[in-house]
Amino acid sequence: MSVSIANSKSNLQSSSLKKINPSSLSTQSIQDNKSLTKLSNTPKSEILLRPPSLGGLKKSASSRFSEKTSAHLEKLPSFREVSPSHRAELFINKLQQCCVLFDFTDPTADLRSKEIKREALLQSVEYIFSNREPFNEIVYGAVFHMVAVNLFRPLPPRTNPYGVMYDPEEDEPILEAAWPHIQIVYELFLRFIDSPDFNANLAKNYIEHKFVLQLLDLFDSEDPRERDYLKTTLHRIYGKFLQLRGFIRTCIRDLFCTFVYETGRHNGIAEILEVLGSIINGYAIPLKDEHRTFLEKVLLPLHKPKSLGLYQSQLTYCVTQFVDKEPRLAKVVFHRLFRMWPVGSSPKEIMFLNEVEEILNVMDDVSFRDVVVMLFKQVALCFKSEHFQVAERALYLWSNDHIVSLVAENVALALPIIYNILYYNSNHHWHKSIRGLSFSSLKLFMEIDPVLYNKCAQQYKEDEEQKKMRLAFANRPTPASVQKGKTEPSKKVISVSNNNNTTPAPSTNTASSTTTTPSPSEEKPKDGPPIRRKSLLPVDPSTLEALSTHKSLEDVVVSNPTSSVDSHLQGEGEIVDLNAPYSDDEDLNDDYVDDSDDNDGLGSRSSYP
C-alpha cells in the first residue's frame, strides 16, 4: 500500500515536471512584455475606444477588483409594517443585510439584490432620523461593522496602466462605481453620529485608532464626491471624540510628511487641509509648542510639491490662522517661504505672492517691523522679474490699503530697497502696464514721505553717475590699441535723464519703446512633438452629470430623509446652517476631556477663496 502511494506521488511529480517547460515560460514572459510595451506606446484615445474584451480600458472602475458574490437578498419588511417593539431587531437585520457586497463593474449583475440593499440603506437612514429612543450597544456594533465593511476597501491604483500619469487638473476623475451604495452609507454614518441620543461612551469602543487610519486612507480616492463626504465625516469625528484629537493630528502630520518627502502624490490634501483649517481656528491662545512645530515642520514644507495649486488656498488659510493667533510667527513663516521661493516657476511665484498678501492682511505694525527688510528684498526681485505677470502681481500689493498703511509706518526701511528698481521699471521695462504701475508706485511713496523720496532720488542719480564714470574708464583706449590704430568698440550706456524734477515719468521715447524684448508668446515655436496640454480622454457625459448633481454631505444630512428612492436622488429637503463652531462649554463638560488637548477646540467650517 505504501509502495503504491509512493509510486503515485512520483508519477504526479514527473507529470507536473513535464507540464512545466522553462523555454515556454520565457517565451510567454517575452510575449507579455511585448504586449505591455505595445500597450504603453498606444495613444490613450485609441485604447479607450477599444472594447474591454480586446484590451480596452473601462472609463470607470470599482475599487473592488475581485469582489464576487452569489448571495441573493430577500426583501425585508419596512419599519412601518412591524410593531415599534420589533423595529430595533428589524434595524439590526437590515444592517446585516447591507454588509453583503456586490461587483459594480458589471452593471447588469445582481440588479434585484443591489436594489434591495439600496432600499434597506435608505430605510435605515429614515429610521435613524425618526427614532427617539437611545440605541443599545448591539446596534452600535452593527452600525460600525456595516460602515467598516462597505467603506474600508483597497483603492484602485492612481497610475493608468498604459504609462500616462493621471493629472487631476486635466484628466477626468475616475468615479467609484459602487457610489450608489457608498453614498448612503456615508449619510447613515453621519446621521448616526449626529443623532441627539448618540453615546460617545459606547462608540469609543468602535471608533478607535484603526478606524481613523482607515478613514484617512480613503482620502486618496480619485472620486471627488467621496473626498467631500470624508471631509465632513472626519470633521464630525474630531468634534465628538476628544480623546482622538491628538491622534488625528498625528496621523495628518505623518500623511503630509509622506506626501512631501516620499510620494509627492495624494488626491485628498486639499480636503484634509480644509478640515485642519477648522481645527486650527479652534486653538486657544497662546499656542502650544506642538502647534508651532506643526506649522514649521509640516505645513510650510507643503509649499514644495509641484501640485501646490491644487491645495494652495486651503494651505494659505491654515498658515494665516497661525499668524493671526500669534503674530510673531510671521517672521518664521516669511523666512521659510523666501527660502523656498520658486524662482524658476512663474505660476508658483504668483501663488506665493497671493499668500504673502493674505498673511500681511492679518499682521500688525509690530510684527511687520520684524519682516520688512526681508520682505521687500524679495518683493524687489519680483518687481525686477521679466515675467510681466509676476511683476504685475507684486506691484498690485499697493492696491491693498492695509499693506500701504503698514509700509507708511516703515517707509524709511522699505523705500531705499525698492526705489532703484521702481525707477528703472518706470522707464525701461518692456511691458507697458509694468511701466505705468511702477510710476504710480513712485508717486505713492512721494506722497507718503517727500523728503525721503528726494533723498533716494538723489542717491540714485549719484549712483548712475558713478556707473557712467566706471564704464567710461573701462572703455578708454589703451596705448597698444592707439599704436595699432584699433580701438575697442564702446559699449552702449543706458542714460538716465537728470532733470530737476524729482518725480519720475515713464519714458515717452517711441524709438526706445519699440525696441523692447519680445514676449515669450511672440517667439517662434520650436519644431518637435506637440506638448500635451489637454487630456486625450473622451468626455464622458455620465461623469459630468454625476459631478454636476453631487451635493455636499452636510446638505444631504440636514434634509428630511424619506424612503423614496427618487426623493433621495433629488436631495429634497430644507437646508439649515451647520457651520456653527463647537462651544468650549461642550468640550469642558465632556467626560473624556484630555488635559493635554483642553485648548484644541474645533472651530467653524470656513469657506476658502
Beta strands, then each sheet from edge to edge (+ up, - down):
end
